[in-house]
Amino acid sequence: RTHTMNSIVIAERLHHRPLLRAAVLQWRLVAAALTTLVFWSGSYIAISIAMLELSPAPFALARLGTAAIVLALVSPLFGRTVFALPRLKDLPFIALMAALGFPLYHTAINAGQTIVSAGVTSLLIATLPIFAAVIASIGLKEKLAARGWLGIAIAFAGSALLIAGSGKEFSFDSYTLLVLLAAFLGAGFMVVQRFLIRAYSGIALTVWGIWIGSAMLLPFSSQLITELRTVSDATILSILYLGIFPTALSYVTWSYVLKMLPAARASSLLYFVPPITFVFAWLILGDLPSLIDIASGIIIIAGVALVQRAPRTPAKRYST
């Protein structure tokens, strides 16, 4: 009888083990997605705080330099893919990807947020997939269906409404253009990364990009040291937060989300970044969104959703 009972217990454990494993994977996915969304939303708040005391390029160096150090410390966890040297012929593409996605993107968004609020910036950056679709259609010959072009028109209409209707808080000036430029640069980063993704892992490309991007900003190191001597504790905490969480950790968690979910479903999660950013801006900075902000945000996200769900022909693939 004892032997029979033991057999039953073992059988039940074996039966529930796959269910337990699936539950653990589900919770890991939820945790990774929430971590990414919360940290990326909070990044706009931290930028607004730090830009009160730092210049755009030195601030970008501080953020990326912090992330580069963190990734260097944890890179052994990623295995050999990060340490394997890329092929010589790929170096120009990797350097272009690094320049677009890190020093240029972060300097542009830092400069834009000198004036533009955190919430509005998050909405304008939400147009990044729109720019990526346009660049891919030109550079990678990826044809977008009519529904996709309709989505582009809707998203840009929402952006125009946001720019025109934000009143005293926001006007169509060089700062606005810098945020839109950041979205364009980020889109270029995505397209070049998509070109390379067949030959290299997403984590390896991200780590290399941050390391190379940090090196590109080293000419601003003396200016950064000078500015850091007079900044407040809030700015130091913002730099540490941005370097460790939205830049280093969140890119890793986002890679896990992309591994576990189809690209379209994973990308749809990013629709939550602007609303979360507005909540953080209200709680931390006291910035309340206007009705125009809310309405234009809904229009922009609807347009982006149309683009991401529109059928398209495959882009050119990287040949190994």
N, C-alpha and C positions, 0 to 999 in steps of 0.2 A: 504493500500500500504506500509506504514511504517513497519507494522508487517511482511509483506511478504519479504521486503528487509532485515530486521533483521534476518529472518529465513535463507535467502540465505547466508548471511555473516557467521552465526553460522555454517551452513552446510559446507561452504568452509573451515572454520578453522578446523573443525573436520576431514575433508578430508585430509588436509595438515599436521595435527599433527603427524600421523605415519611417514610420509616422513621426517618431521623435526627431529623427534626422531632418525630415522635411520641415518640421516646425522650427527647428534651430536655424535652418537656412532661411526660412521666411522672416524670422526675427532679425537675423543678420542683415537681410536686405532692407527691411524697414529701418533699422538703426542706421545703416549706411546712407540711405536716402534722406532721412531726417537730418542727420549730421551734415550732409552736404548742403541741403537747402537752408538750414539755420545759419551755418557758418558763412555761406556765400551771401545771404541776405544781410547778415551783420557786417560784412565787409564794407558796404556802402556807408554805414554809420561810422565805422572806424576811420574811413578815408576823410569824411567830413570833419572829424575831430582833428586828425593829424594835419590836414591841409591848412589849419589856422596858424601853424607854426613852421611848416616845412615847405620847401620848394618841390615842384613835381618830380623832377628827375632824381634828386638825392633821396626823396621819399621812396621812389620806386626801387632804388638800390637798397635802402634799408629793409624794405619788405622782402625783396627777392633774395637778398643776402642772407636774411634770417631763414628763409625757406631752404636755401641752398645748404646751409649748415645742418638744418634738421634732416634733410634728405640724405646728406652725406653720412650722418650718424645711423640712420635706419636703413640705408641702402642694402646692407647685407641680407636683410629680410626679403628683398625682392629677387634674390637669386642671381644667376650669372648674366641675365639679359641686360641688366643695367651696366655691368662692367664690360660686356663684349663691345669691342670697338666697332663703330659703323664702317661700312665700306667707303673708300676714298671718294668714289663718284657720288655718294649720297651726301657728303658734307655740305655742299652749297645749299641743298634743299633743307637740311637740318638747321643750318645757320639762318636761312630765311625764315623757317618756322619759329625758331627761337626769337629772332628779332621782332617778328610781327606779334607774337603772343605774349611777350614778356616786357622788354624795355620800352618798346613803342606803345603797346596797348596800355600798360600801367602808367606811363608818363602822360599819355593823352587823357586818360580817365581822371588821374590826379589833378591835372590842370583844369579840366572841365568842372570838377567838383569844388574848385575854388569858389564858384558862384552857384552852380546848379545844385539843387537839393538832392539828398540821398534817394528819396522816393522817385523823383522825376528821372534821375540818372538810371535807376534800375529799369524803368519803363523803356527808356531809349536804348539801353543795352539789350533789352529783350528783343529788339529788331535784329540782333546778330544773325539768327538763322535766315532772315530775309536776305541780308547781304551775302551770306554764304551760298544761298541758292543762286543768286545772280552771278557771283564769281565762278561757281561750279559750272553754270550753264555756258559761260564764256571760256574759262580756262580749261575745264575738263570735258567740254562738249556734252554736259549732262542736260538733256532736254526736259523742261518742266511743262506739265500739262496746263491747260487754260485755267483750271482751278487754282493752280499754284500762282500764276501771274495775277489772278484776281485777289488772292491772299496778299501778294506783295502790294498791290494798289490799296487794299484796305488798311494794311499795317502802316503804310506811309501816310495815308489820310489820317489815321489815328495819331501818328507822330506830329503831323502838321497842326491838328487840333490841339494837341498837348502844348506845342510850342507857342501857338497863337493865343491860347486861352488861359495861360497861367498868370497873367497879370503882372503884378509887381515882383512876384517871386522869380519870374523867368521870362526872358526875351530871346529872340532869335539873334544871337551875337556869336562872337568867337568862342565863348565857353560852351554854348550849345553845339557848335560845330565840332569842338574837340571831343565831346561825348559821342557824337555820331561817328567821328573819325575813329574813336576807340572801338565802337561796334564794328566798323568796317575792318579794322586791323585784326580784331578777334575773329572775324569771319575768314579773313585770309589765313590766319593761323589754323583754323579748322579745316580749310580746304587743303592746305599743304600737308597737314597731319593725316588727312584722309588719303592723300596720295602715297604717303609713306607707311601707312598702317599695315599693309600686307607684308612688308619686310621686317617691321619692328613692332614690339609690343607698345601699347598705349602708355604704360607706366614708364618704359624706357625713354620714349620720346618726350614725355613730360619732364622727367628728371634731367635729361640732357638739355632740354629747353631752358629750364630754370638755371642750371649751372652755366650754360653759355650766355643766357640773358643777363645774369648777374655780372659775368665778366665784361660784357659790353657796357655796363654802367659804371665800371670802376673809375673812369675819368672824373666822376662826380664824387669820389670818396672824400677828397679834402673838403669840399663844400658841405658834405653830409656831416663830417666831424665837427666843423665849425658851427653848424646849425644845431646839432645835438647838445651842445654845451648850454644852451639857453631854453630848451624845450621843457614843457611840464611833464609831470608823471602820466597824465592822460595820454599824451602823445607817445611816450615810451610804451605804455600798455597797448596802444593802438598798433604800433609797429610789431610788437611781439605777437599780438592776437592775429594780425594779418599774415605774418610770416609763418606762424605755426599752424593755424587752423584753416582759414580759407585757401591758403596757397599750398602748403605741404600736405596736411592731412586730408583736406577735402578732395584734392585731385586723386588721392589714393582711394578714398571711399567712392568717388564717382566712377573710377575705373571698375570697381567691384559691381556697382549698379549696372554699368554698361555690359558687364560680363554676364549678369544674371537676367537682364531684361532685354527685349528687342529694342533697337535704337529709337524707334518711334515712341514707344511707351516710356522709355527713360527720358527722352527729350521733353515729353509732355509734363513731367514733374517740374521742369524749370518754370512753368507758368505760375507756380506758387511763389517764386522769388520776389516779384514786385509787391504782392500783397503783404508778405511777411516783412519786407523792407519798410513799407509804410507803417506797419504796426510798430516796428522797432524805432523808426524815426519819431513816431508820436510818443512812445514811452521814454525814450532816452534823450531826444533832442527837442521834444515839444512841438514838432512839425506835424500839422494836421493836413491831410490831403483835401484838395478842393473837389467840388463836383466835376469840374472839367478834368482833373487828374484821374478820377475814378472812371468817368465815361470814356476818355481817350485810352486809358489802360485796357478797358474791356475790348475796345476796337482793335488795339494793337495786338493783344493776345489772340483774338479771333482770327486776325489776318495771319499771324504766325502759325496758328493751328492749321489753317487751310494749306499753307505752304508745306508744312511738314507731313500732311496727310495726302498731298497731291501725288499722283503717280508720276514717275520720271524714268527715263532711260538710264541704265547704269553708267556711271562715270568711267573715265579711263582708269584702268588699274595699273598699279606699279608693277613692272616686270622684274622678277627676281632672276 
